[in-house]
Amino acid sequence: RDDPQMPQVGQIIEPHTTEVGSFRVLRVIYSGPFSDVYLLGKKTNVNEKFAMKVERQVGNIRPVLKLDVFVLREMNTQTGFPRFIGAGQTPYYKYCIMELLGPDLSKLRRSLDAKKFSTTTALQVCIQTLQRLETLHDHGLLCRDVKAPNFAIGLESRASIIYMLDFGFARKYKDKNGVLMKPRPAAALMGTFLYAPMASHKREEQCRRDDIESWFYMACELLKGTLPWAHLYGVERHQLILEWKQFIRGSGRKEFLRGLPQQFDHILERIDSVSFFDRPDYRYLISQLMFAAEQLSIDLKAPLDWQKNKRLVRKAHWVGELGESNMASDLMRENSDLSTANDVTPVDVETWRVWDS
Ligand SMILES: Nc1ncnc2c1ncn2[C@@H]1O[C@H](COP(=O)(O)OP(=O)(O)OP(=O)(O)O)[C@@H](O)[C@H]1O
């Protein structure tokens, strides 16, 4: 941010595509290890706001903005994907301008006193996030970093829509003829340890099922609170996190699922039965969530927690960053002090205390 070559507040940004016009940099929204995100206003009307993700041209250990631009362009007209506005580069940085969104689901959840959403909100969020994954997958793309910080709410009239963000780990799983690509013999450990699918822990190629497996961990966290392995520092303990994920499929299953709608048992069973080339049965998973809502007399059209409590959105802006998408293998190689990789405060670990004793 102190680098004068990088965008500065007040500066005018003029994307190469002339039809989108010019923008003024208003402030920094996020400053991370791999990218910075800025708030922009239209030069002609600063009240018309946008977000701009920026990545350095030189010295960036994980250049991904090209991927973000590719996916946003590909998904541009789809519900729940930020509208792509324009992109460009200077000798110092690349940038991508897109629709401005509200806070992410992780910040919203951690802004609540109970650190979990109401069941009404959590189930609606679970359904919408699954629908986003279905859309992404049906466009031939995998996310490979499904987690609450990568979903954000829309602004104002779009506050009930959950958007998918951050495609830095996306990958095509079909070739140009639409044929499913064969798995490579080994793949990098990708994504975020907390939610990584077991295949990723084992350095196997990921498939659609693996995004849905990560979605499942996220869904459990949204409904029940912080995951029981959240306190483990993934860089050093990722093998133990894998063992946790295996344990909840064996003797730990009942305890793990306690307090969640009973349909979560069927959901996990169905996810685990999907093989590498299969299309997950999104319809079945969504119908199970709807069935859970029906049994709990939940109205799936009811206002969401942040629509009922406007303070929550303001509070979420103050909650710290969490769970950056650090490429696990890079972290381990560097063995640096990036201890935020799995930086979850075990505030509501209480819920899962049974395993600590
Ligand atoms: N369109 C947007 N509108 C509002 N905020 C955004 C938008 N895009 C990104 N952000 C904010 O910037 C943060 C980082 O964005 P993103 O996850 O795309 O970048 P990243 O470099 O991959 O970050 P990380 O590695 O931490 O996941 C998001 O968590 C969100 O708070």
The ligand as a Gaussian input file, in Angstrom:
#p B3LYP/6-31G(d) Opt

LIG

0 1
 N      -16.329000      -7.981000      -5.281000
 C      -15.992000      -7.737000      -4.029000
 N      -16.723000      -6.914000      -3.265000
 C      -16.398000      -6.676000      -1.971000
 N      -15.342000      -7.221000      -1.352000
 C      -14.566000      -8.057000      -2.074000
 C      -14.839000      -8.358000      -3.439000
 N      -13.893000      -9.218000      -3.876000
 C      -13.082000      -9.443000      -2.841000
 N      -13.470000      -8.751000      -1.756000
 C      -12.857000      -8.744000      -0.423000
 O      -11.483000      -9.036000      -0.552000
 C      -11.172000     -10.253000       0.133000
 C      -10.108000     -11.008000      -0.640000
 O      -10.593000     -11.326000      -1.930000
 P      -10.206000     -12.694000      -2.610000
 O      -10.565000     -13.810000      -1.687000
 O      -10.766000     -12.698000      -3.980000
 O       -8.619000     -12.504000      -2.704000
 P       -7.418000     -13.478000      -2.354000
 O       -6.136000     -12.774000      -2.607000
 O       -7.624000     -14.754000      -3.045000
 O       -7.588000     -13.620000      -0.820000
 P       -7.300000     -14.877000       0.066000
 O       -6.015000     -15.453000      -0.431000
 O       -7.212000     -14.282000       1.424000
 O       -8.524000     -15.760000      -0.138000
 C      -12.502000     -10.987000       0.259000
 O      -12.532000     -11.841000       1.390000
 C      -13.468000      -9.827000       0.428000
 O      -13.461000      -9.390000       1.781000

